[in-house]
Amino acid sequence: MVRMQGFTLIELIVCLALLVTIAGAGAVRLPDVLASFRLSGAAQRLSAALRQARGRALERGSPVDVQFDEARGAWEVRDTRGASVGRETLPTGVSFVGLPASRRVRFSAIGTTDNATLTLSAGATLRRIVVNQRGRVRVQ
């Protein structure tokens, strides 16, 4: 008797059931993973904007502000004359949950600023952007 090699119908059904179970478990976690990616991206973009604002203040020899609009979920970089240098909004699902009392970070002509901590949230996940007095920006 010659035996053909391959899968039986029962083996195929078991493999498909296992595949569907694994895919279903992954789909449940997908929104949390996407929110985490959005939050990390927003934190990196905001920290880059703060670093650019500090660089612009050093380059021009005049103060530069980064102002935050909590209601719109946006930030704007402004020079000393009040002219907008750049504006960006947070992605959907990401919001500000902690800002400095003045709702801005001002870099002086020598790149220094007051200590500031900005907190972004996406669901239960938080990212903090810390700016020290020397103007160093880091994401936690």
Backbone hydrogen bonds in HBPLUS format (Angstrom, degrees):
<---DONOR---> <-ACCEPTOR-->    atom                        ^
c    i                          cat <-CA-CA->   ^        H-A-AA   ^      H-
h    n   atom  resd res      DA  || num        DHA   H-A  angle D-A-AA Bond
n    s   type  num  typ     dist DA aas  dist angle  dist       angle   num
A0012-LEU N   A0008-THR O   3.10 MM   4  6.37 157.9  2.15 151.0 157.0     1
A0013-ILE N   A0009-LEU O   3.02 MM   4  6.27 157.7  2.07 149.8 155.2     2
A0014-VAL N   A0010-ILE O   3.00 MM   4  6.21 162.1  2.03 153.0 157.5     3
A0015-CYS N   A0011-GLU O   3.04 MM   4  6.23 161.6  2.08 148.0 152.8     4
A0016-LEU N   A0012-LEU O   3.00 MM   4  6.21 159.4  2.04 148.5 154.2     5
A0017-ALA N   A0013-ILE O   2.93 MM   4  6.12 158.6  1.98 149.1 155.0     6
A0018-LEU N   A0014-VAL O   3.01 MM   4  6.21 157.9  2.06 148.9 154.7     7
A0019-LEU N   A0015-CYS O   2.94 MM   4  6.14 157.7  1.99 148.2 154.4     8
A0020-VAL N   A0016-LEU O   2.92 MM   4  6.13 160.3  1.96 152.2 156.8     9
A0021-THR N   A0017-ALA O   3.06 MM   4  6.23 155.0  2.12 144.9 151.4    10
A0022-ILE N   A0018-LEU O   3.06 MM   4  6.31 162.0  2.09 151.1 155.2    11
A0023-ALA N   A0019-LEU O   2.97 MM   4  6.14 165.2  1.99 151.4 155.9    12
A0024-GLY N   A0020-VAL O   2.93 MM   4  6.01 152.8  2.01 144.2 151.6    13
A0025-ALA N   A0021-THR O   3.09 MM   4  6.32 154.1  2.16 146.0 152.2    14
A0026-GLY N   A0022-ILE O   3.10 MM   4  6.36 153.9  2.17 147.8 154.8    15
A0027-ALA N   A0023-ALA O   2.99 MM   4  6.18 150.0  2.08 145.6 153.5    16
A0028-VAL N   A0024-GLY O   3.31 MM   4  6.50 141.4  2.47 141.4 149.4    17
A0033-VAL N   A0029-ARG O   3.15 MM   4  6.40 156.8  2.20 155.3 162.5    18
A0034-LEU N   A0030-LEU O   2.95 MM   4  6.17 163.4  1.97 159.8 163.9    19
A0035-ALA N   A0031-PRO O   2.98 MM   4  6.14 159.3  2.02 146.5 152.0    20
A0036-SER N   A0032-ASP O   3.03 MM   4  6.19 153.7  2.10 142.4 149.5    21
A0037-PHE N   A0033-VAL O   3.01 MM   4  6.32 152.6  2.09 147.5 154.7    22
A0038-ARG N   A0034-LEU O   2.95 MM   4  6.24 160.1  1.99 151.3 156.5    23
A0039-LEU N   A0035-ALA O   2.93 MM   4  6.11 161.6  1.96 149.9 154.8    24
A0040-SER N   A0036-SER O   2.98 MM   4  6.17 164.1  2.01 149.1 153.1    25
A0041-GLY N   A0037-PHE O   2.98 MM   4  6.13 162.3  2.02 149.8 154.8    26
A0042-ALA N   A0038-ARG O   2.91 MM   4  6.11 158.7  1.96 150.1 156.0    27
A0043-ALA N   A0039-LEU O   2.94 MM   4  6.14 160.2  1.98 151.5 156.8    28
A0044-GLN N   A0040-SER O   3.02 MM   4  6.23 155.4  2.08 146.4 152.9    29
A0045-ARG N   A0041-GLY O   2.93 MM   4  6.17 156.8  1.98 148.4 154.9    30
A0046-LEU N   A0042-ALA O   2.91 MM   4  6.07 162.0  1.94 151.4 156.2    31
A0047-SER N   A0043-ALA O   2.98 MM   4  6.09 160.4  2.02 144.1 149.9    32
A0048-ALA N   A0044-GLN O   2.96 MM   4  6.09 150.7  2.05 141.5 149.6    33
A0049-ALA N   A0045-ARG O   2.95 MM   4  6.21 150.6  2.04 143.9 151.8    34
A0050-LEU N   A0046-LEU O   2.98 MM   4  6.28 153.2  2.05 149.2 156.1    35
A0051-ARG N   A0047-SER O   2.99 MM   4  6.24 156.2  2.04 145.1 151.5    36
A0052-GLN N   A0048-ALA O   2.88 MM   4  6.10 155.5  1.94 147.8 154.8    37
A0053-ALA N   A0049-ALA O   2.92 MM   4  6.10 152.6  2.00 143.1 150.7    38
A0054-ARG N   A0050-LEU O   3.03 MM   4  6.30 156.2  2.09 146.8 152.6    39
A0055-GLY N   A0051-ARG O   2.96 MM   4  6.22 160.7  2.00 147.4 153.0    40
A0056-ARG N   A0052-GLN O   2.81 MM   4  6.04 153.2  1.88 149.2 156.7    41
A0057-ALA N   A0053-ALA O   2.94 MM   4  6.19 153.9  2.01 146.2 153.0    42
A0058-LEU N   A0054-ARG O   2.98 MM   4  6.28 159.1  2.02 152.5 157.8    43
A0059-GLU N   A0055-GLY O   2.86 MM   4  6.01 156.3  1.91 146.3 153.6    44
A0060-ARG N   A0056-ARG O   2.93 MM   4  6.02 166.1  1.95 151.9 154.7    45
A0061-GLY N   A0057-ALA O   2.88 MM   4  5.61 134.9  2.09 137.0 148.4    46
A0064-VAL N   A0107-PHE O   2.96 MM  43  5.33 150.1  2.05 145.2 154.9    47
A0107-PHE N   A0064-VAL O   2.85 MM  43  5.33 167.4  1.87 163.7 160.3    48
A0065-ASP N   A0078-ARG O   2.85 MM  13  5.16 156.3  1.91 156.7 161.2    49
A0078-ARG N   A0065-ASP O   2.79 MM  13  5.16 163.6  1.82 149.2 154.6    50
A0066-VAL N   A0105-VAL O   2.82 MM  39  5.19 146.8  1.93 143.5 154.7    51
A0105-VAL N   A0066-VAL O   2.89 MM  39  5.19 147.5  1.99 138.5 149.1    52
A0067-GLN N   A0076-GLU O   2.77 MM   9  5.22 158.4  1.82 161.8 159.5    53
A0076-GLU N   A0067-GLN O   2.82 MM   9  5.22 153.0  1.89 149.1 157.3    54
A0068-PHE N   A0103-ARG O   2.90 MM  35  5.41 167.0  1.92 154.7 152.3    55
A0069-ASP N   A0074-ALA O   2.86 MM   5  5.23 176.5  1.86 155.0 155.1    56
A0073-GLY N   A0069-ASP O   2.86 MM   4  5.79 122.4  2.20 141.8 158.4    57
A0074-ALA N   A0069-ASP O   3.12 MM   5  5.23 161.8  2.15 139.3 144.6    58
A0090-LEU N   A0073-GLY O   2.70 MM  17  5.47 162.1  1.73 168.7 167.0    59
A0075-TRP N   A0088-GLU O   2.90 MM  13  5.65 158.2  1.94 164.4 171.7    60
A0088-GLU N   A0075-TRP O   2.98 MM  13  5.65 161.1  2.01 161.9 167.0    61
A0077-VAL N   A0086-GLY O   2.77 MM   9  5.20 162.6  1.80 154.1 160.2    62
A0085-VAL N   A0077-VAL O   2.68 MM   8  5.32 172.5  1.68 154.2 156.4    63
A0079-ASP N   A0083-ALA O   3.09 MM   4  5.66 157.4  2.14 151.8 156.1    64
A0082-GLY N   A0079-ASP O   2.98 MM   3  5.37 159.3  2.03 113.8 120.2    65
A0094-VAL N   A0091-PRO O   3.14 MM   3  5.73 159.1  2.18 139.9 140.4    66
A0095-SER N   A0121-SER O   2.94 MM  26  5.39 152.5  2.01 146.7 155.8    67
A0121-SER N   A0095-SER O   2.84 MM  26  5.39 151.9  1.92 154.0 162.5    68
A0097-VAL N   A0119-THR O   2.87 MM  22  5.50 173.2  1.88 149.6 151.2    69
A0098-GLY N   A0119-THR O   3.35 MM  21  4.60 143.6  2.50 131.9 125.2    70
A0119-THR N   A0098-GLY O   2.76 MM  21  4.60 162.1  1.80 137.5 139.7    71
A0103-ARG N   A0100-PRO O   2.97 MM   3  5.22 158.3  2.02 111.9 119.0    72
A0108-SER N   A0112-THR O   2.82 MM   4  5.38 166.0  1.84 156.4 161.2    73
A0111-GLY N   A0108-SER O   2.97 MM   3  5.09 164.1  2.00 112.3 114.5    74
A0113-THR N   A0133-GLN O   3.03 MM  20  4.93 157.4  2.08 127.1 132.2    75
A0116-ALA N   A0131-VAL O   2.92 MM  15  5.12 157.5  1.97 149.7 152.9    76
A0131-VAL N   A0116-ALA O   2.80 MM  15  5.12 169.2  1.81 161.5 162.3    77
A0118-LEU N   A0129-ILE O   2.85 MM  11  5.09 166.9  1.87 149.6 153.6    78
A0129-ILE N   A0118-LEU O   2.77 MM  11  5.09 161.5  1.81 153.6 159.8    79
A0120-LEU N   A0127-ARG O   2.84 MM   7  5.27 170.5  1.85 162.2 164.8    80
A0127-ARG N   A0120-LEU O   3.00 MM   7  5.27 152.1  2.08 144.6 148.8    81
A0122-ALA N   A0125-THR O   3.01 MM   3  5.42 158.6  2.05 155.2 160.6    82
A0125-THR N   A0122-ALA O   3.24 MM   3  5.42 157.3  2.30 127.4 124.7    83
A0140-GLN N   A0128-ARG O   2.69 MM  12  5.07 168.5  1.70 159.2 162.1    84
A0130-VAL N   A0138-ARG O   2.86 MM   8  5.44 159.4  1.90 164.7 167.7    85
A0138-ARG N   A0130-VAL O   2.98 MM   8  5.44 152.9  2.05 149.4 158.1    86
A0132-ASN N   A0136-ARG O   3.06 MM   4  5.51 155.2  2.12 147.8 153.9    87
A0135-GLY N   A0132-ASN O   2.92 MM   3  5.36 158.8  1.96 114.8 121.7    88
